[in-house]
Amino acid sequence: DTLPVYIGFYNEPKHILFTNLRISDDIIKKRLTGRTVASFIINKHGKITNPTIEVSLSSKMDKQIIKTISNIEDKWIPAISGGKPVSSKITLLIDIPSNENSSMVAETPYLWKISMTYLLTK
């Protein structure tokens, strides 16, 4: 069994997310911190379907995330299970931690990160 593979450079989907997402103004104004959880399906044909926000921090940010996921090219080799292509779920964890203890708060009020996990769905 294998997980889906993006046909492109290493971590390209994550790079696409980082370069296209911007922390929304409501997060900055309200000084929100926390995690947004988004997911999408790579179907057995290697196409992205069903981009979803599972846990929301900001509706403005959610819209950006869905739009960015939808704009990732369908260059995927689908997951394989039992020798056959299957759909798989990719979960994105977008963390916006508090920087209150950072000496760089004024220069970089928010440091954030994106994690991706792959799950086979049958």
N, C-alpha and C positions, 0 to 999 in steps of 0.2 A: 504494500500500500504506500502511496505517495501523496504528499500535499500538493496543492496547486502551485504552479510556478509562473511567475510573470516573465514574459519574453522581453527583456530589456536589461539595463544595467542593474547591478546589485542594489537592492532596496529602492528601486525607482518609484514604486507606488508611494512609499513613505516620503521620498523626496518631493514628489508631486504635491502631497498633502502639505508638507512644510512650506513649500514655496508659494502655494496658493491660498493657504488659510491665514487670516489675520485675526488677532484677538479683537473681538467686537468692542465697540465703545461702551456698551452697557456693562461689560465685565470690568473694564477699567474704572468707569464712573462709580459703580457700586462696590468696587474692590472685592469682586467675587473670586473665590478660590474653590477648587474641587476637581471633579472628573466628569467628562462627558464620555459616554460609551456609545459608539456607533457600530453598525455592522452592515455587511452586504454579502450576497451569495455569488460565488463563481459557479455557474451552472455547468452541466456536463459537456456543454459546447464551448466553454471558456469565456462566456459572456458575464458581465456584471449585471446582477439583478437585485431588486429589493433593498436599496440603500435605506437604512432605518436608524433612527436615534432611539437607543434603549434607555439611556439615562441622560437627562438634559441639565445643563448648567445655565444656558442662555438660548432663547429662541432665535436670536440673531445669529449666534454662532452655529446653531443647528442648521439653519438654512445654508450657510457657507459650506458646512461639512457635507451635506447632501449634494449640493451642486458640485463640489470638488470631487467627491466619489464618483458621481455620474459622469464627470469629464475624464476620468482615467480611461485610457484606451483599453479596448477588449483584446489585449495581447496575452492571454493566459492559456497555459496548458492546464486542463482541469485535473482535479485530484483523481487518483486511481485507487479503486478498492476491488479486490477480487478479480483483478485484471481488466476491469471496465471503468470507463470514466463515470464519475459521480459528482454531484453538487457538493460544495463545501462552503462553510461559513467563515468569513474573516471578520474578526472583532477588532475594533480600534479603540484604544484607551487614550484619551486626550486629557492629560493632566495639567492643571494650572495651579501650581502650589503657591502658598504664601511665601513672600520674600521678606517678611518683617525682620528676620534676623540677618539679612544680607546687608553688607556695606555698600552694595551697588543699587540699592532700591531706587534712588533718584534717576540713575542712568538706565536701568532695565527694571521697570516696575514689575514685569512678569517674565519669568523664565518658564518655558513650558516644554513638554515632551509628548511624543506620540509613540505608543507601543502597538504592535500588530500581533494578533494571535490567529492561528489557523486551526479550524476544527472540521473534521470530516462529518458530513451529514448524509444519512442514507435514507 
